Amino acid sequence: RHDNEDQCGDIEVYTTGIQTRNLGKQTSLHPLHNRPTAGMADAMEMMILSIIAPQLQCEWRLPGWKVAMLTAVVFIGMMFSSTLWGNITDKYGRKVGLMMSMVWVLYYGFLSAFAPGYGWVLVLRGLVGFGIGGAPQSVTLYSEFLPKKSRATCIMLVEIFWVLGAVFEVLLAIWIMPSMGWRWLLGLSTAPLVLFVVLGFWLPESARFDVLSGNRESAMRTLRRIASENRKSMPLGKLIAEQQEDRGRIRDLLTPQYCRTTLLLWFIWFANAFSYYGLILLTTELFQSGEVCDVITHGAKTEPKCDLECKYLTIEDYKDLLWTTIAEFPGLFVTLFVIDRIGRKKSMAMCFLMFSVCILPLYACIGRVALTVFIFVARAFISGGFQVSYVYTPEVYPTSNRALGIGTCSGMARVGALLTPFVAQVLLKTSVYMTLSVYCVCCLLAAVASMLLPVETTGLGLQESCTIAGAQEMKTTSQMSNVSEASPTETSY
C-alpha cells in the first residue's frame, strides 16, 4: 500500500466482490484458458529465436551482426508496442487488447514461414514482435479475477505453461528441423495461437475494468457467472460504479506516488529480460563451442573466428537446450515456495543474486557437463525472478493504469532483450570475460533495486483508482446481513 493511499478517505470501498465468500473459490475458472495459451505462444516465439538463428546464418551465410538483428528486430517490435497495447487494454478492455495482439501474432507469425529472404524475415518477425508486446496483458486480465490470498500462487502456477511452451518448441525443433527445415517450424509454432483465438470467444471481460469504465451490468453478469459456476448466491446489495474516463495515462505512472516504484520496476524488468534472453542465446553459443572457451591464450579467453563461420545445431545441442529449458520448472517451484513467505521484494532480490552467483563459475574453462549444470541453475533463478515481477507489477498499480503499468514495464524489458543479442552473440566473440561481467553486474544492481522498492505487496489487495489527486472510487451499498459472516475487509480485495 502506498503511503498516500489513506487519502482515499473513510469511504467503504468494495471492488467487484470476487473475494466475497458467497462467490466461492474458483473465480478464475473461465479466464484460466487465456493465460496458458498466450504464455505458451509467447514462449515459443521467444525460444524459436535461438533455434533458427544458427540455421539461417549457415543457410544464408550471414555475418554476426545480421544474426543478432534476427533476434533484435523482434524485441524492437515488442518495445514499441508494449506501451501501446497497455494503453489500448486500459481504455477499451482487457479482452479487446489481448485478442487483438494475439490475432496479430498469429497472422504475421504464420506469414513469416513463407519469407523469401533475409529482409522479409526481418520485417515479418518485427511485426510478430509488435504483436507479442500485448501478451503480458493476459497477466492483467488473469490477476483481476484472483482473490489476494491465492493470487501469487495462481499466477506462478499458470506460468508453468510458459515453460511448457519453451520445452514444446525445443521438442518441435528436434522433430522438424533435421528433415523439414525452419519454415515448417515457424508455421507449426503458431498452433497455440489458433487455440487461443478459438477459446478467446468465451473469454470474459474483467469485472474490475467494467466497473471502472461504468459498465455495471457487464460486471454483474461476470460476477453472476462466477457465482453460478461455484454454485453460490450473489451477496445482497447494489453495485455502484463511478465511471473514470482518464484511464491509461502514462503521466499517472510518474506522479510522486508512483514515480520511484515505476523507475525501479523499469530497471528490474530491463535486467530480467536482458539476463533471461541473454542466457538463452548464450546457451546455444556456448554449446556450439563445447566449452566456455575453445581457445586459451595466456590464461585469457578469446575466440578468433571468422565472422561468417557457422555451425548447425546438433541433436546434442538440442538436448542440452532442452535440459536448460526444463530448468525453469524448479525455478518456478522454488519461487512459489518463498514468494508468500519472504515477500515479493526479497524473492526478486534472491533470484537476481543467485543468478549472478551461478554466472561466476563460467569465468573458468569448464567442460560441457559443468556448463550445463550452471546454466541450468542460473536459468532456474532468472526465470523465477521474471515470474515474481509478473506477480508484483499488477499488484502495485491501480486498475485504472494496471495494464499500462505492465505495458511500460514490458516495453523496458524489451529494451533489455533488444540489447542482449549484441552482448550474447557479438561481444561474446571478443571476450567471454566481458560478456559474463555485464550480466553479473546487471543482476547485482537489479537485486539492490528490488530491495529499494517502496511497497511490499504481499497480503495486500489490488488497488482500484485511488491516487494522490483523489481519483473516483468504486463503491457498493449493501446490507450484508445475509452474507456469510464476512467483514467488509473480507468481502473486498
C-alpha positions in Angstrom: 0.0 0.0 0.0 1.4 3.4 -0.9 1.9 6.0 1.7 -0.7 8.3 0.3 -3.4 5.7 -0.1 -5.1 6.8 3.1 -6.1 10.0 1.2 -9.0 7.9 -0.2 -10.8 8.8 3.0 -13.2 6.7 5.1 -15.4 5.6 2.3 -16.3 1.9 2.5 -14.6 0.7 -0.7 -15.5 -2.5 -2.5 -14.3 -3.6 -5.9 -16.2 -6.3 -7.7 -16.8 -8.7 -4.9 -14.7 -11.6 -6.2 -13.2 -12.1 -2.8 -16.6 -12.5 -1.3 -17.1 -15.9 0.3 -20.5 -16.2 -1.3 -18.9 -16.4 -4.8 -16.8 -19.3 -4.0 -13.1 -20.0 -4.6 -13.0 -20.8 -8.3 -13.1 -17.2 -9.5 -10.5 -17.8 -12.2 -12.2 -20.8 -13.9 -13.3 -19.1 -17.1 -10.3 -16.8 -17.8 -7.9 -19.6 -16.9 -7.5 -20.8 -20.5 -6.3 -17.4 -21.8 -3.0 -17.2 -19.8 -1.7 -20.7 -20.5 -2.2 -20.5 -24.3 -1.0 -16.9 -24.5 2.0 -17.8 -22.3 2.8 -20.9 -24.5 2.6 -18.9 -27.7 4.8 -16.1 -26.2 7.4 -18.6 -25.0 7.5 -20.5 -28.3 8.0 -17.3 -30.3 10.9 -16.3 -28.0 12.6 -19.7 -27.9 12.4 -20.0 -31.7 14.9 -17.1 -32.0 17.8 -19.1 -30.6 16.9 -22.1 -32.7 16.5 -20.6 -36.2 19.4 -18.1 -35.9 22.2 -20.6 -36.4 20.2 -22.3 -39.2 19.7 -19.0 -41.1 23.4 -18.0 -40.5 24.6 -21.1 -42.2 21.9 -21.2 -44.9 22.3 -17.6 -46.0 25.9 -17.0 -44.9 25.0 -14.2 -42.5 27.6 -12.2 -40.6 27.3 -12.0 -36.8 25.6 -8.6 -36.7 22.9 -9.8 -39.1 22.3 -12.9 -36.9 21.9 -10.6 -33.9 19.4 -8.5 -35.9 17.2 -11.5 -36.3 16.6 -11.5 -32.6 16.8 -7.8 -32.0 14.1 -6.9 -34.6 11.5 -8.9 -32.6 12.3 -7.0 -29.4 12.2 -3.7 -31.3 8.6 -4.5 -32.2 7.8 -5.5 -28.7 9.5 -2.4 -27.3 7.4 0.0 -29.4 4.1 -1.9 -28.9 4.1 -2.8 -25.2 3.0 0.6 -24.0 0.5 0.9 -26.9 -1.1 -2.4 -26.0 -1.2 -1.4 -22.4 -3.0 1.9 -23.3 -5.5 0.0 -25.5 -6.2 -2.5 -22.8 -6.8 0.2 -20.1 -9.1 2.2 -22.4 -11.0 -0.4 -24.4 -10.8 -3.6 -22.3 -8.5 -6.4 -21.2 -10.2 -8.9 -23.6 -10.1 -6.5 -26.6 -6.4 -5.7 -26.3 -5.3 -9.3 -25.6 -7.4 -10.7 -28.5 -6.1 -8.1 -31.0 -2.5 -8.7 -30.1 -2.7 -12.5 -30.3 -4.5 -12.4 -33.7 -1.8 -10.1 -34.9 0.9 -12.5 -33.8 -0.9 -15.5 -35.4 -1.2 -13.7 -38.8 2.4 -12.5 -39.1 3.9 -15.5 -37.4 2.4 -17.8 -40.0 3.3 -15.4 -42.8 7.0 -15.4 -41.7 7.2 -19.1 -42.6 6.9 -18.0 -46.2 9.6 -15.3 -46.1 11.6 -15.5 -49.3 14.8 -13.8 -48.0 16.6 -12.2 -45.1 14.9 -8.8 -45.5 11.4 -10.3 -45.4 12.3 -12.4 -42.3 13.3 -9.2 -40.5 10.1 -7.3 -41.4 7.8 -10.2 -40.6 9.5 -11.1 -37.4 9.5 -7.5 -36.4 5.7 -7.4 -36.9 5.4 -10.6 -34.8 7.3 -8.8 -32.1 4.9 -5.9 -32.3 2.0 -8.3 -31.5 3.9 -10.2 -28.8 4.1 -6.9 -26.9 0.5 -7.4 -25.9 1.0 -10.9 -24.5 1.7 -9.6 -20.9 -1.8 -8.2 -20.8 -3.0 -11.8 -20.2 -1.5 -11.3 -16.7 -3.5 -8.1 -16.2 -6.8 -9.9 -17.0 -5.9 -13.0 -15.0 -4.8 -11.2 -11.9 -8.1 -9.2 -11.8 -10.0 -12.5 -11.4 -8.0 -13.7 -8.5 -8.5 -13.2 -4.7 -5.5 -11.8 -2.9 -4.9 -14.9 -0.8 -4.1 -17.1 -3.8 -3.1 -14.5 -6.4 0.7 -15.2 -6.3 0.2 -18.9 -6.3 -2.2 -19.0 -9.2 -0.1 -16.7 -11.4 3.1 -18.6 -10.6 1.4 -22.0 -11.4 -0.1 -20.8 -14.6 3.4 -19.6 -15.6 4.3 -23.3 -15.9 2.7 -23.1 -19.3 5.4 -20.6 -20.4 7.9 -23.3 -19.6 5.9 -25.9 -21.3 5.8 -23.7 -24.4 9.6 -23.3 -24.4 10.0 -27.1 -23.9 7.5 -27.8 -26.6 9.4 -25.5 -29.0 12.6 -27.4 -28.5 10.9 -30.8 -28.9 9.2 -29.5 -32.1 12.6 -28.3 -33.4 14.2 -31.7 -32.7 11.5 -33.3 -34.8 11.1 -30.7 -37.5 14.5 -29.0 -38.2 16.5 -32.0 -39.4 14.0 -33.1 -42.0 11.6 -30.3 -42.8 13.5 -27.1 -42.0 12.9 -23.8 -40.3 9.9 -22.7 -42.4 7.8 -25.6 -41.1 9.0 -24.8 -37.6 7.8 -21.2 -37.8 4.4 -22.3 -39.2 3.7 -25.0 -36.7 4.8 -22.8 -33.8 1.6 -20.7 -34.3 -0.6 -23.7 -33.2 -1.2 -22.4 -29.6 -2.3 -19.1 -31.1 -5.0 -20.8 -33.1 -6.2 -22.5 -29.9 -6.2 -19.1 -28.1 -8.2 -17.3 -30.8 -10.9 -20.1 -30.7 -11.1 -20.1 -26.9 -11.0 -16.3 -26.7 -14.6 -16.0 -27.8 -15.6 -17.4 -24.4 -13.2 -15.2 -22.5 -15.0 -12.8 -20.1 -14.0 -9.2 -19.7 -12.5 -8.2 -16.4 -15.3 -7.2 -13.9 -12.9 -4.7 -12.4 -12.4 -3.0 -15.8 -16.2 -3.0 -16.4 -16.8 -1.3 -13.1 -14.2 1.3 -13.7 -15.5 2.1 -17.2 -19.1 2.4 -16.0 -20.3 -1.0 -17.4 -22.0 -2.1 -14.2 -24.4 -4.6 -15.9 -21.5 -6.3 -17.7 -19.6 -6.6 -14.4 -22.7 -8.0 -12.7 -23.1 -10.6 -15.5 -19.5 -11.7 -15.0 -19.9 -11.9 -11.2 -23.2 -13.9 -11.6 -21.4 -16.2 -14.0 -18.6 -16.8 -11.4 -21.2 -17.3 -8.6 -23.1 -19.8 -10.8 -20.0 -21.8 -11.6 -19.3 -22.1 -7.9 -22.9 -22.8 -7.1 -23.0 -19.8 -4.8 -25.5 -17.0 -4.5 -24.6 -13.3 -5.0 -24.3 -11.1 -1.9 -27.1 -8.8 -1.2 -26.7 -5.2 -2.3 -26.3 -3.0 -5.3 -23.1 -2.3 -7.1 -22.5 1.4 -7.7 -19.7 2.4 -10.1 -18.5 5.9 -10.9 -17.0 5.9 -14.4 -13.4 7.0 -14.7 -12.6 8.4 -18.1 -8.9 9.3 -17.6 -7.5 5.8 -17.8 -4.3 4.6 -19.3 -2.3 7.8 -18.9 1.4 7.3 -18.7 1.9 10.5 -16.7 -0.1 8.9 -13.9 2.8 6.3 -13.5 5.2 9.1 -12.8 3.3 11.0 -10.1 5.0 11.4 -6.8 3.0 8.4 -5.5 4.3 6.0 -8.2 7.4 7.6 -9.7 10.0 5.7 -7.6 8.2 2.4 -8.0 7.9 2.9 -11.7 11.5 3.8 -12.3 12.8 0.9 -10.2 10.4 -1.6 -11.9 11.5 -0.4 -15.3 15.1 -1.2 -14.4 14.1 -4.6 -12.8 12.2 -5.6 -15.9 15.1 -4.5 -18.1 17.5 -6.6 -16.1 15.2 -9.6 -16.1 14.8 -9.7 -19.9 18.4 -8.7 -20.6 19.6 -11.6 -18.5 16.9 -14.1 -19.3 17.1 -13.9 -23.0 20.9 -13.3 -22.9 21.2 -16.7 -21.1 19.1 -18.4 -23.7 21.3 -17.0 -26.5 24.5 -17.7 -24.6 23.3 -21.3 -24.2 23.4 -22.1 -27.9 26.5 -20.1 -28.5 28.5 -21.8 -25.7 27.1 -25.3 -26.5 28.3 -24.9 -30.1 31.9 -24.5 -28.9 31.6 -27.4 -26.5 33.2 -25.4 -23.7 33.1 -21.9 -22.3 36.4 -21.3 -24.1 37.7 -23.2 -27.0 41.0 -21.2 -27.4 43.1 -20.3 -24.4 45.9 -17.8 -24.9 48.0 -16.9 -21.8 45.0 -17.6 -19.5 42.6 -15.3 -21.4 39.6 -16.5 -23.2 39.4 -15.5 -26.9 37.5 -16.7 -29.9 39.4 -15.6 -33.0 36.8 -16.8 -35.5 35.7 -15.7 -39.0 32.6 -13.6 -38.8 30.9 -15.8 -41.4 31.8 -19.0 -39.7 28.7 -21.0 -38.8 27.7 -24.3 -37.2 24.3 -26.0 -37.4 22.8 -27.1 -34.1 23.2 -30.8 -33.5 20.9 -33.2 -31.7 23.3 -32.9 -28.7 22.9 -29.2 -28.8 19.1 -29.5 -28.8 19.2 -31.9 -25.9 21.3 -29.5 -23.8 19.0 -26.7 -24.8 16.1 -28.8 -23.6 17.7 -29.5 -20.2 18.4 -25.9 -19.6 14.8 -25.0 -20.6 13.4 -27.6 -18.2 15.5 -25.8 -15.5 12.6 -23.2 -15.4 10.4 -25.8 -13.6 12.5 -26.0 -10.4 13.0 -22.2 -10.6 9.2 -21.7 -10.6 8.6 -24.1 -7.7 11.4 -22.6 -5.6 10.0 -19.1 -6.1 6.5 -20.4 -5.5 7.6 -21.7 -2.1 9.2 -18.4 -1.0 7.1 -15.7 -2.6 4.5 -15.5 0.1 6.9 -16.4 2.9 9.6 -13.8 2.4 7.7 -11.4 0.2 7.9 -10.2 -3.4 10.8 -7.9 -3.0 13.1 -10.3 -1.2 12.1 -13.1 -3.7 13.2 -10.9 -6.7 16.4 -9.9 -5.0 17.2 -13.5 -4.1 16.7 -14.7 -7.7 18.9 -11.9 -9.2 21.6 -12.6 -6.6 21.6 -16.4 -7.2 21.8 -15.8 -11.0 25.0 -13.7 -10.5 26.5 -16.4 -8.3 25.8 -19.1 -10.9 27.5 -17.0 -13.6 30.7 -16.7 -11.7 31.9 -20.4 -12.3 31.6 -19.7 -16.1 34.7 -17.5 -15.8 36.7 -20.7 -15.6 37.2 -23.0 -18.5 34.7 -25.7 -17.7 33.5 -28.7 -19.7 30.1 -29.3 -21.2 28.6 -31.1 -18.3 29.6 -28.4 -15.7 28.5 -25.7 -18.2 25.0 -27.3 -18.5 24.6 -27.6 -14.7 25.5 -23.9 -14.0 23.3 -22.7 -16.9 20.5 -24.9 -15.6 20.6 -23.3 -12.1 21.1 -19.8 -13.4 18.1 -20.1 -15.7 16.0 -21.5 -12.9 16.6 -18.4 -10.8 16.3 -15.8 -13.5 13.1 -17.4 -14.7 11.7 -17.3 -11.2 12.7 -13.7 -10.8 10.8 -12.9 -14.0 7.7 -14.5 -12.7 7.8 -12.6 -9.4 7.9 -9.4 -11.5 4.7 -10.6 -13.2 3.1 -11.1 -9.8 4.3 -7.8 -8.2 3.7 -5.4 -11.0 -0.1 -5.8 -11.4 -0.4 -5.7 -7.6 1.3 -2.4 -7.2 -0.6 -0.4 -9.8 -4.3 0.5 -9.7 -6.9 -0.9 -12.1 -7.1 2.5 -13.9 -3.4 2.1 -15.0 -2.6 -1.5 -14.3 -2.4 -2.6 -18.0 -0.4 0.5 -18.9 2.0 -0.2 -15.9 2.6 -3.7 -17.1 2.9 -2.5 -20.7 5.6 0.1 -19.9 7.5 -2.4 -17.8 7.3 -4.9 -20.6 8.5 -2.2 -23.0 11.6 -1.6 -20.8 12.1 -5.4 -20.7 12.2 -5.4 -24.5 14.9 -2.7 -24.5 17.0 -5.2 -22.4 16.0 -8.0 -24.8 16.9 -5.8 -27.7 20.4 -5.1 -26.4 21.2 -8.6 -25.2 21.9 -10.2 -28.6 24.7 -7.8 -29.2 26.3 -8.9 -25.9 25.5 -12.6 -26.0 26.2 -13.1 -29.7 28.5 -10.2 -30.7 30.5 -9.2 -27.6 31.0 -12.9 -26.8 33.1 -13.2 -29.9 35.5 -10.7 -28.5 35.6 -11.5 -24.8 33.8 -14.1 -22.7 35.0 -12.4 -19.5 33.4 -9.1 -20.5 30.2 -10.7 -21.6 29.8 -12.6 -18.3 30.7 -9.5 -16.3 27.9 -7.4 -18.0 25.3 -10.0 -17.0 26.7 -10.5 -13.5 26.8 -6.7 -12.6 23.4 -6.1 -14.2 21.7 -8.6 -12.0 23.5 -7.5 -8.8 22.2 -4.0 -9.4 18.7 -5.4 -10.0 18.9 -7.2 -6.7 19.6 -3.8 -5.0 16.7 -2.2 -7.0 14.3 -4.9 -5.8 15.0 -4.1 -2.1 14.6 -0.4 -2.8 11.0 -0.7 -4.0 8.9 1.3 -1.6 5.9 -1.1 -1.5 5.8 -4.7 -0.4 2.5 -6.0 -1.9 2.4 -9.4 -0.2 -1.0 -9.7 1.5 -2.4 -6.5 0.0 -5.4 -6.3 -2.3 -5.5 -4.8 -5.7 -5.9 -1.0 -5.9 -8.6 0.5 -8.0 -8.3 4.2 -8.7 -7.2 5.9 -5.5 -4.4 8.3 -6.2 -2.9 11.4 -4.5 -5.0 13.6 -6.6 -8.1 11.9 -5.3 -9.4 9.7 -8.0 -13.0 8.4 -8.2 -13.9 5.4 -6.1 -15.9 2.2 -6.8 -18.4 1.8 -4.0 -21.1 -0.6 -3.2 -24.1 -0.1 -0.9 -25.2 -3.3 0.5 -26.9 -4.8 3.5 -24.5 -7.7 4.4 -26.8 -9.3 6.9 -27.2 -12.4 4.9 -23.6 -12.6 3.7 -21.7 -15.4 5.4 -20.2 -13.6 8.3 -17.8 -11.8 6.1 -16.5 -8.5 7.3 -16.1 -5.6 4.8 -12.3 -6.3 4.5 -13.1 -9.9 3.7 -15.6 -9.0 1.1 -13.4 -6.8 -0.9 -9.9 -7.0 -2.3 
